[in-house]
Amino acid sequence: MVRVDAVLDSWKTVRIDTAQAVEEFPAADFDYKPVADVGTFGEIATHILQAGHVLTGALLDRVDSMAVPEFRARFGGYIAQLPPHGSPAELAAALRSAVESRCAEFSAQPADFFSAMITRFDGQRVTRLEMLHTVKEHELTHRSQLFMYLRLKGLVPATTRRRQVKANA
């Protein structure tokens, strides 16, 4: 059985590494993208913040179906709740503060909150805990994109640096 605290701790770890990537990527290159048809580094990092906030906000508000035609319009209000994040430093701070506040809100929920069934935006029925795990996996996917952009700029992601330190200890 997957424990709520394990999912929250894992999401925090992913988010901390995401925020660190934002801090380490050259601010002047936030509009960088390796090819024309992908998002820029800054767009992907902002998407991570906004998507995580929207989806977890809907979960916390006990929305039972995200499979609605007006999904973006209906849930866009959650984005307005985010702190300003125009600069890379502000974006990194917003990434950190948003995950901390959301995890505190989730930690305050009763156990039966997480076992309740909802409908995801793709129509699949899942528990709230499974949806929270999906949010983390979504972020992990996009964090991988940020890490690739770091590598393309000759930078080594924090996760690799930590592994290298352990290997050399």
HUSUL-V803475 format. One line per field, one symbol per residue. ss: DSSP state (~ for helix, > for strand, _ for the rest). psi: psi as a letter, one per 20 degrees, with the letter a starting at -180 (. if undefined). burial: 1 if it has 24 or more other ideal C-beta (glycine too) atoms within 12 Angstrom, else 0. Layout:
ss: ???
psi: ???
burial: ???
This chain:
ss: ___~~~~~~~~~~~~~~~~~~~~~__~~~___________~~~~~~~~~~~~~~~~~~~~____>_____~~~~~~~~~~~______~~~~~~~~~~~~~~~~~~~~___~~~~~_>>>_____>>>~~~~~~~~~~~~~~~~~~~~~~~~~_____~~~~~~~~~~__
psi: ppqghggggggggghghghhgghhpphijijpqhrhkrqrghggghggggghggghggghjkpipjmqhkggghihhhhiiqqqlhrgghggghgghghggghgghhiqqhighiqqrprhjipprrhghghhggghgggghhhgghggghhjjqpqhhggghhgghj.
burial: 0001001101111111111111111000010100000000110111111111111111110010110000000010011001001001011111111110111001001000010001011000011111111111011101101111110000101110000000000
